[in-house]
Amino acid sequence: MNRHPVILIEGLDGVGKSTLARGLASQLGATLLTSPPDLGSHGMLGPLRSHFDRRPVSMRRAYYRFANLLVSEVAAVANAERPVVIDRYWPSTVAFGVGMDGATDLQAWVGRYPPEVLRPDVMVLLEVDEHTRNRRVTKRAEGTTGEEDDLANAVSKRAAVSRVYRAFEPLVVDTSSLDEVGVLQRVRAELGL
């Protein structure tokens, strides 16, 4: 079967994931997916991500696990026709669960994908120095989650999240000194695209 590539873009908020994912998808004619997917407003809950980000940790993690399964199914269908670029996915669920919450139920999944979700062909991990990351996050319109606020104040948690991300053996790209075009060019060159 001639399958198109599935490229995953990962990293903390403010490193340039969404910008890279949009640019890469556009240049490759790929389907762009985000995890969790934007499911819009649903009655009294409002936007689901912001709703579940305010819920207890166990409910928040269950939501993100379900979101990964949903994105996996959509990616598998889209991948039959074209490349797929995913903005956040299973590694974020594991990295934040283990690195931020010490989730013991996710410990066994560090560096591994469950059989029920599509495994990407390559994971690109974007990193940036903390000063630049905080400046970028502050400038964004959507604000930050409680987890991101915790990360900004906890070097040890950022290091733990980064260790979990790296266990997935990603292509690591430091975006600190690169603009949007530079990041896209570097990633395309590294991936041979």
N, C-alpha and C positions, 0 to 999 in steps of 0.2 A: 504494500500500500504506500503510495506517495503521500506522505503527511507533511503539512506545513509546520514551521517551528512555533512553539509556545514559549514566549519570553516573559519572565516574571521580573518586575521591578520592585525592590524592597528597600527599606530604610526608615529611619525616624521621620516624623513630620519636619518639614523645612529643608530637606536635603535635595529636593528637586524631582521626586518620584513622578508626580502627576504631570509635570512639564515634560519630562523625558518620555513618559508613557504615551502622551498625546503626540509628541513629535515623532517618535519611533513608529507608532501605529499609522500616522499619516504618511510617512515616507515609505513604509512597507505595504501599504494598502491592507493593513491588518485590522481585525476586530479588536477594539479596546474594551476591556472589562475592568471594573473596579470591585474590590472586596473590602467591606461589604458593598453589594450592589445598591445603587440608588433606587429604592423602592417607593420613594415619594412619601407623601403624607397619608396616613391611614387612620382616619377618624380621630378618636380621642387620644391616641398615642402620639400623633404628630410624626415628624421624621423619625424613622426607626432607629437609626444609629445614635442620634442624640438621646433618644429615650433610653435605649439599653446601656449607653455609656453612663447613665445616672443610676442604674440599677445595681443591686449587689453583684459582687464579683462572679459568683456562680452563674447568674442569669446572663451577665455580659459575655462571659466566655461561651456559654451555650449559643447565644446569638451569633457570635463570630464563627463558631464551628459550623453552624447551619449555613451561614453566608458562604463559607468556603465550599460546602457541598453544592450549593446553588450555582456558584461561579464555575465550579468544575463541570457541571452538567452543560451549562451554556458554552463553555470553552470547548468541550468535546464536540458539540454539534458544529460550532463555528469553524473549528479546526479542519473539518472535512473540506472546507471551501477556501480558506485563506489562513495566513499566519494569525496568531493571537498574542496580544500584549496584555498582561494583567498587572494592574496597579494594586499591590498588596494581596496577600493570600495566606496560605497555611503557615509559612514561616513566621509571619507577624503574629498570628494567633499563639504559636508556641513561644516565640521570643518574649512577647509581652506577658503571657501567662506565667512562664517560668522566671523570667528576669524581673518582673514587677511584683507578681503575686506569690511567687514560690509554689506555683501549682504543681503538686506532686503527680497528679493524673496526666500531666503533659510531659513530665520528665522523660518518659520512654520515647517520646516523639521528637526529641532534639535531634536535628539532622535527618529526620525521616518523614516520609509522607504516608498517611494511612492508605490502604488499598482502595478505598472508596472515592478518593479524589485524584484527579488528573495530575500527574507529575509533570512540571514544566521541563522543557529541554535545557533551559539555562535560567539561572537566577542572577540578576545584576543587583548588587548591594551598593547603594549610594551612601557615602559618608561625607561629613563636612565638619569643620571645627565648630565647637560649641558656641562661640561668640557669633559666628555667621548664622548658624542654625537658629539661635534665639532671635536674632534680628529678622530673619526671614519669617519665622513663625509669628512674630509680633505684627508684621506688616500684612499678614493674611486677613481677609475679611471674615472667614468662618471662625476665627478664634482657636482656642486650644481645648483639648479634653483634659480631664483631671489627671489622666495618666501622663500626658505631655507636660503638664505643670509639675508633676512629681519628677519626671525625667530631668527637667531643667534645673531642679534643685538637688539631684542625687547622682553624683558621679558614679557611685558603685552600682546603681540600678542601670544607668546608661551602659556601663561596662558589661553588666550581666546580659542585657538585651543584645548587645553587640556580639558577645561570645556565642549566644544561641544562634543568631543570624549566621555567623561564620561557620557554624557546624553544618550548615546546608551546602557548604563548599561553593559559595557564589563567586562571580567575577566582581571584585571590589573596585569601585571607582570613587576617588576623593574629588568632590565637586567644589572644594573651598576656593580654588583659584580659577575656576572655569565659569564662563557664562553659559546660557542655555544652549547656544550653538556648539560651544566647545564640548559640553557634556554629551550631546547627541553625536558629534563627530567621534569622540573618544570611544563611546560605547559601540557605535557601528564598526569602527576599526577593530576593536577588541573581539567583536563577534564575527568579523569577516563578512559584514553585510555591505 
